[in-house]
Amino acid sequence: MHELSIASSLVDSVLEFLDAHKVKKVLTVRLAVGELNCVEAEQLCFCYTAITQKTAMENSTLEIETVAAVVQCPRCDYRGSPKYWEDARSAAPIPTLECPKCQGTVEPIQGNDCAIKTIQFVA
Ligand SMILES: [Zn+2]
């Protein structure tokens, strides 16, 4: 499961930070998730809660911030938002890597990764 691997690597890096800074308890972790990651926030929070049990991150809140995607087309030089694939079954439109101008394959410039933005903690 995609969300589980994101959550576990997130928790691993936060726990490393806690070790290095002698932190007792984490209150909030704010995560920026690129739109192109197609992460289900609900799933991610669920995995997060499960793996943080019995750690210094237990009962902390995971805040997820979506980073809008920016793509660039090597063929026609288009740069901007990706083309969205509208799927009636999914709640949000899904970004694709198809150029909205020439139908070529675009390259993601932004919105392709996950990064921890802030960690609120009690020392
Ligand atoms: Zn193009």
Boltz pocket constraint, residues with backbone or C-beta under 6 A from the ligand:
constraints:
  - pocket:
      binder: B
      contacts: [[A, 73], [A, 74], [A, 75], [A, 76], [A, 77], [A, 78], [A, 99], [A, 100], [A, 101], [A, 102], [A, 103], [A, 104]]
      max_distance: 6.0
